[in-house]
């Protein structure tokens, strides 16, 4: 059972990652690169406005000069990121692959725990529920953001995302699996509660990223997430059936 679950998750995660990575490179990566240019220009403009202060604190004679407009992106404490071009594409694909396999494992485990034998149709339904819990519901309060966008502190966004995803998943379970009047009511309360509490609010400020670019990124990210979860569900159900027949074949030989 465990080998069958792992094998189906590997196949589903790989197929979903191939499809989603291709869509990301074609649809969202160009928007990220464009937003990073706006972010860089905004940082340069900010440095220019601080120019008199920088000159007043210029290094003393004989002291090593500062390294130009690095904006804190280099140095020992800087955040690591892959280089542009092929390295960035490779890490995008790798991150998507790891996420795809992890979500496929979770989907299979939830189906088995709920007593639902995985078939392509049934796994697709669970995959769409996963999309609703992990991507759609959190995006109602925290839409996908481009670099340079105004955002609340990371820790508060992560906490709200985790609470919303868990509450939505549990709510869908109570509504679609349990299907009793009291559980349906409880499920609706769970789904709505995080949005009534409210997502973390970003600080007021003027983002350098155009609103149209941000809206396109949010819409395309959600579209790709929908395809990603649909492929995970279909591929997992298909692979589960294939590996099941392969395991039964030697027993009847």
matplotlib code that plots the C-alpha trace (Angstrom):
import matplotlib.pyplot as plt

x = [0.0, 2.8, 4.8, 1.7, 1.0, 4.5, 4.7, 1.4, 2.5, 5.8, 4.1, 1.4, 3.8, 6.2, 3.4, 1.9, 5.3, 6.0, 2.7, 2.8, 6.5, 5.8, 2.8, 4.8, 7.7, 5.3, 2.8, 4.0, 7.8, 7.8, 5.5, 7.9, 10.9, 9.0, 8.0, 11.6, 12.6, 10.0, 11.3, 14.9, 14.0, 12.0, 15.0, 17.3, 15.0, 14.9, 18.7, 18.8, 16.4, 18.8, 21.9, 22.7, 22.6, 24.8, 27.4, 27.3, 28.2, 30.7, 33.6, 36.7, 39.8, 41.5, 38.4, 36.9, 34.1, 30.5, 29.7, 27.3, 23.6, 23.4, 20.1, 21.1, 21.0, 24.6, 27.0, 27.1, 23.6, 21.9, 19.1, 20.3, 18.6, 19.4, 21.1, 19.0, 18.3, 18.7, 19.5, 16.3, 14.2, 15.8, 15.0, 11.5, 10.9, 12.6, 10.4, 7.3, 8.3, 8.8, 5.5, 3.7, 5.0, 4.1, 0.6, 0.1, 1.1, -1.2, -4.1, -3.6, -3.4, -6.5, -8.5, -7.4, -8.1, -11.6, -12.2, -12.3, -10.6, -8.6, -10.0, -9.2, -12.7, -12.7, -9.1, -9.9, -12.7, -10.3, -7.7, -10.1, -11.0, -7.3, -7.1, -10.0, -8.3, -4.7, -5.0, -8.4, -9.6, -6.3, -6.1, -9.4, -7.6, -4.0, -3.8, -0.5, 2.0, 4.7, 8.1, 7.8, 4.2, 3.2, 2.6, 2.0, 4.8, 5.6, 4.9, 1.4, 0.7, 1.9, -0.2, -3.3, -2.7, -2.2, -5.4, -7.4, -6.2, -6.8, -10.2, -11.3, -10.1, -11.9, -15.0, -15.1, -14.6, -17.6, -19.8, -18.8, -17.9, -20.1, -23.1, -25.3, -27.1, -25.1, -21.8, -22.7, -23.5, -20.2, -18.3, -19.7, -18.7, -15.2, -14.9, -16.2, -14.5, -10.9, -12.4, -14.5, -11.4, -9.7, -6.4, -3.3, -3.5, -0.4, 1.1, -0.1, 2.3, 2.7, 3.8, 6.1, 4.4, 1.5, -1.9, -2.5, 0.6, -0.3, -3.8, -2.5, -0.1, -2.8, -5.2, -2.6, -1.2, -4.7, -5.2, -2.0, -2.8, -6.1, -4.4, -1.7, -4.2, -6.4, -3.4, -2.3, -5.8, -6.2, -2.6, -2.8, -6.0, -4.7, -1.3, -3.0, -5.1, -2.0, 0.2, -2.7, -3.1, 0.7, 0.7, -2.2, -0.8, 1.9, -0.6, -2.8, 0.1]
y = [0.0, 2.5, 1.7, 2.1, 5.4, 6.7, 5.5, 7.2, 10.4, 10.5, 10.1, 12.6, 15.2, 14.8, 15.3, 18.2, 19.9, 19.6, 21.2, 23.9, 24.8, 25.3, 27.5, 29.5, 30.1, 31.3, 33.2, 34.4, 34.5, 37.4, 39.4, 38.7, 39.9, 43.1, 43.7, 43.3, 46.1, 48.4, 47.4, 48.1, 51.5, 52.4, 51.5, 53.6, 56.6, 56.2, 56.2, 59.3, 61.1, 60.1, 61.3, 64.3, 62.0, 59.4, 62.1, 63.4, 59.9, 59.1, 56.8, 58.6, 58.9, 55.6, 53.6, 51.1, 52.6, 51.2, 48.7, 50.9, 50.3, 46.8, 47.6, 44.9, 42.1, 41.2, 40.5, 37.9, 38.6, 38.8, 36.4, 33.7, 33.5, 31.6, 33.4, 34.7, 32.5, 28.7, 28.4, 30.4, 28.2, 25.0, 26.0, 27.1, 23.6, 21.9, 23.8, 23.0, 19.3, 19.1, 20.8, 18.6, 15.3, 16.6, 17.6, 14.3, 12.4, 14.4, 14.0, 10.2, 10.0, 12.0, 9.8, 6.6, 8.1, 9.0, 5.5, 6.6, 4.3, 6.6, 6.7, 9.5, 11.0, 10.8, 12.0, 14.9, 16.0, 15.8, 17.7, 20.5, 20.6, 20.9, 23.8, 25.5, 25.0, 25.8, 28.4, 29.9, 30.5, 32.1, 34.2, 35.9, 37.6, 37.4, 37.4, 36.3, 39.1, 40.4, 41.6, 45.2, 44.9, 46.3, 43.4, 42.7, 41.0, 37.5, 35.7, 37.1, 36.2, 32.7, 32.2, 33.5, 31.3, 28.2, 28.9, 29.6, 26.5, 24.2, 25.7, 25.4, 21.8, 20.8, 22.7, 20.9, 17.6, 18.3, 19.4, 17.0, 13.8, 13.9, 15.5, 15.9, 19.1, 20.0, 19.2, 21.2, 24.2, 23.7, 23.4, 26.7, 28.4, 27.1, 28.2, 31.8, 32.4, 33.3, 35.8, 37.4, 37.6, 39.3, 38.8, 40.8, 44.3, 45.6, 49.0, 52.0, 53.1, 53.6, 50.3, 50.7, 47.8, 48.8, 47.6, 45.9, 43.9, 42.8, 41.8, 39.8, 38.0, 37.1, 35.8, 33.8, 32.3, 31.1, 29.7, 27.8, 26.5, 25.2, 23.3, 22.1, 20.5, 19.1, 17.3, 16.0, 14.6, 13.0, 11.7, 10.3, 8.4, 7.1, 6.0, 4.4, 2.2, 1.3, 0.3, -1.6, -3.7, -4.2, -5.5, -7.9, -9.3, -11.6, -12.9, -14.3, -15.6]
z = [0.0, 1.0, -2.1, -4.3, -2.6, -3.0, -6.7, -7.6, -5.8, -7.6, -11.0, -10.3, -8.8, -11.8, -14.4, -12.6, -12.2, -15.9, -16.8, -14.1, -14.7, -18.4, -17.6, -15.0, -17.4, -20.2, -18.1, -14.7, -15.0, -17.4, -15.0, -12.1, -14.2, -15.2, -11.5, -10.4, -12.8, -11.3, -7.8, -8.8, -10.3, -7.2, -5.0, -7.2, -7.0, -3.2, -3.1, -5.2, -2.8, 0.1, -1.8, 0.5, 3.6, 2.0, 1.1, 4.7, 5.9, 3.2, 4.3, 5.6, 3.4, 3.2, 4.2, 1.7, -0.3, -0.3, -3.1, -5.2, -5.4, -3.9, -2.0, 0.6, -1.9, -1.6, 1.3, 4.1, 5.3, 1.9, 1.0, -1.5, -4.9, -8.1, -10.9, -13.9, -16.9, -16.7, -13.0, -12.1, -14.5, -13.0, -9.4, -10.4, -11.8, -8.8, -6.3, -8.3, -8.4, -4.7, -4.0, -6.5, -5.0, -1.5, -2.4, -4.3, -1.2, 0.9, -1.5, -1.6, 2.2, 2.7, 0.1, 1.9, 5.3, 4.1, 2.7, -0.9, -3.4, -5.8, -9.4, -11.9, -11.4, -7.6, -7.3, -9.6, -7.2, -4.2, -6.3, -6.9, -3.2, -2.5, -4.9, -3.1, 0.3, -0.5, -3.3, -3.8, -0.3, 0.9, -2.3, -1.3, 1.5, 0.3, -3.5, -5.1, -4.9, -7.2, -6.0, -4.9, -3.8, -0.4, 2.0, 5.7, 7.7, 6.5, 9.8, 10.0, 6.4, 6.9, 10.0, 8.3, 5.2, 7.4, 9.4, 6.2, 4.4, 7.4, 8.1, 4.5, 4.2, 7.3, 6.2, 2.9, 4.6, 6.9, 3.9, 1.2, 3.2, 6.3, 4.6, 7.7, 8.5, 11.5, 9.8, 6.8, 9.0, 10.9, 7.6, 6.4, 9.6, 9.3, 5.7, 6.4, 9.8, 8.6, 6.2, 8.9, 11.1, 8.2, 6.4, 7.5, 6.1, 4.2, 5.3, 3.5, 0.8, -3.0, -4.6, -7.6, -9.4, -11.7, -10.7, -14.1, -13.7, -10.2, -11.3, -14.3, -11.9, -9.4, -12.1, -13.9, -10.7, -9.7, -13.2, -13.0, -9.5, -10.8, -13.6, -11.2, -8.8, -11.6, -13.1, -9.6, -9.1, -12.5, -12.6, -9.1, -9.8, -13.1, -11.6, -8.6, -10.9, -13.1, -10.1, -8.7, -11.8, -12.0, -8.4, -9.1, -12.3, -10.7, -8.2, -11.0, -13.1]

ax = plt.figure().add_subplot(projection="3d")
ax.plot(x, y, z, "-o")
ax.set_aspect("equal")
plt.show()
